[in-house]
Amino acid sequence: MTFTSFIKLKIVVCLLVFGSFSTHAQRGEIRVLPNPDIILQLANSRIWNALPNSAQKRKKDQPARPNIIFILTDDHRADALGAMGNKIIQTPNLDALASSGILFKKAYVTTSICCISRASILSGQYQSRHKINDFNTPFTKKALDKTYPALLKKAGYKIGFIGKFGVDGKQQPDSLFDYWASAKEEQPVYEMRNKDGRPIHHTDSVGKDIKQFLGKFAGKEPFCLSVSFKAPHELDGRPPTFPVQERFKSLYQNVSIPEPLTADPKYWNSFPKWFKTDQNIARERWKPLLSTPELRQKTTKDYYRLITGVDEVVGNMVAQLRELQIDGNTIIIFMGDNGFSLGEHGLEGKWYAYEESVRIPMFISGAPLPRKMKGNKTDRIALNIDIAPTILALAGVPAPPTMQGKDLIAMVKKKSLARDDFFYEHTFLGGEQLPKVEAVVAKNFKYMKYIEHNYEELYNTKKDPYETTNLAQSKAGKAELTKLRKRYGELKRAAR
């Protein structure tokens, strides 16, 4: 720096500092400087603002980091959405978002049960790695620090959680979040009461909390809001029920739900004896809910009604985003935490590796998406473990190497390789109630192995999408069986 430049810099510093003092004097304020270097700090700050440089210019030119809203429904099968081809269910708001964003037609979960899938969503990891395999195991402090909410908070995001957390009902990380609206319980009830004692349905309560969160945080720092509905999960009991809001109880009453192809008793009867028992939870719950055509109609309609209730809340949320004028910088990600069987193969629920259980609805929508990606329907395989790295990538935050999922936006842009297959695992409980199963889900085939019995199933899902014919013992399936057995071993090791 030349002597002349030095003198000029001193003059600028003096003027800026004097200007600062003059401003305080005009307001009649007297402040004690807590730090003798504060004058220099103030001058440096003002010089930075007054004298543009390349670094500052880059900062100003950067687009604002997007707000991110992640919406999770519970036990939501892939075909229970208008955008996925269902002509009966009414989901106009979700359909509009899906049609204006990226719809993943082949989205799956790596484990089909609430607690494990949610742990995988938060961590971006298979159950084999995150080790949460029941309803009573929380994240360790070290593991929690590497979940997408914690990483976003460190990056300056405000983070909120609303609804069913689902990973350990007692030791929940509420202190991590800037906004928390989740009861400390394993399964929330549907029929709740407000603070003033008035009854409210869980879905409507989630909607109320969304409205409150947006009113508090919109237009300030970027935020990431995770919303987790209980709907359309059944209310556990003997028998289980699907409590619906009063205003939706007459919906679908004049339509007839088609009977699933594999609801024919011959498919249940084709299972081996150790699976085909009354102790099998999926069969136990089938009896009071799906065992007759009348029960199947009522249960499926109530299931649809709960999803339409979610759609209403999402519509109200989108309207609020527009009112707050933040819809132009907000990304919405939607998915189900696992699928749900409504009588297929004589079963009710999830757990096993059949399509109804492992396949889910998923889309990414919002104005910040590149224009060429809007209205995109892709057959690329997307997984629940992809949510965390995708959210981080949208926020410009690097994903830790512990995450096993992919950035879905990059995958659609073809910046990363698409999957040909993935590993599925469900080892919770075991025994007669829930036999343990692992699988390879590939583009055109599915290999399943019940590991307690060394029993195999093989389906050509391209030609046989309803999984009606087990090819594991046939000559036609021999070559593919050998190939997928090998792939099963490779993927199982890679999941750890």
C-alpha positions, 0 to 999 in steps of 0.5 A: 500500500502506498503512503497516499493510499494509506492516508486515504484509507485513514480518512475513510475510516475516520469519516465512517466512525464519526458518521457512526457516532453522529448517528448515535448522538442524533438519536440521543443514545450514549453507548459504552463500547464493550471492546476497545477494537470495536471502532476498528471493527465498525470501520472495517464493516462500513468500509466493506459495505462502502467499497465493493470488492469481488468477494462481496459481489459474489455474495450479493449475486448468490441466489437466496437459499430456498426454504424447504418443506418436507411432507411425510404421510404415514403408510401411504401406498404409491397408487393412492394419489391421483397423480399416480393414476388413481381415478377415484381418490381426490388429491387435487392439491398434491396432484397439482404440485406433482404435475408442476414438479418432479414425480418419481414413479418408482419410489421405494423405502429400504425398510417398510415400517415407521420407526426405521424408515423415518430414521433412514429419512433423517440420516440418509442411511440404511437400517444396517448402518443407523442401527435403529431397529425398534420403537425404543431406540433414539439417535445418539448425539453423534448420529443426530448431529449428522441428520439433515435438520441438524446440518441445516441448523448449523448452516443457518437454517431455522428448523421446525418439526410438526406431527409424528416424529416416530423415532423413539416415543420418549427421547425426542430431539425437541431441543434441536429444533427452533419450532417443535409441535410433536407429542412425545409418544410412539403413535399419536391419536387422531382425535385430540384436544386443543389447549382450550379443550376443543376436539381437533383431528390430528390432520387438522392440528398439523395444519394449524401448526403449519400455519403458525410456523409459517407466520412466525418464520416466513421472510426471515432466515431460510427455513426447513420445516418437516411435517409428518402426518399420522394419516393415513395410518390406522389407529392401533386397536382391536380392531384397528380403525381409521378415524376420519374427520366428520366432513369427509365421512360421506366422501366416496360413498357412491363409488366402488373400489375395485378388488385387488387381483391378489385378494383372491384366497388362492394367493394367501393359500400359496404361502408356506405354513410358517407364514400362513398362520393367524399369528402373522400380524398382517393376517391378523389385521386383515380379518376385521378390516378386509376379509369381506367385500363390504369391509374392504370397501369401508376400509379402503374408503376411510384410508382414501378419506384420510389422504384427502384430509392431508390434501386439504391441509397441503392446499391451505399451506400452498395458499399461505405460502402465496399470501406470504409471498415466499412461494417463489423461493420454497421447495416442497418435497412429499413422500410416504414413509412406507406403503400399505397392503389393502388386501393384496395377497390376503394381507393388511399393512406393510413389512414384507417386500411386496410392491404395495408395501415398499412402493410410495408416492414421492415428488419434489415441487416448487418455483426454485426448480429448474424450468426444464425439470418441472412436469418431469415424470421419471422412472429412476429409482428413488429411495427414502434414504435419498431425502436427506442428501437431496435436502442438503444439496438444495440448501448448498450444504455438503452431505456427510460421507456417512449418508448412503442416499443420492441427491435426487435432483442431480440424479434426474439431471443425470449428474450421478448414475441412476440405480439399477436396483437396491437392497431391502431389509425388514428384520424387526420382531421376526418369528411367526408374527413378522417373519424377517425378510430381505430383498433385492428390488431391481428394475424388472425383477424382485428377489425376496429371502425370508432369512429365518427360513431360507425361503426365496421368492422371485418375481418378474415385476415387468411382466407380472407387476402384481407378483402373482407367480413365484419363479424361484423354483422354476426353470424359467427363473433359474438364471435370474435367481442365480444372478440376484442371489449374488447381487443380494450378497453384494448389496447387503454388505454395502448397506452396512 
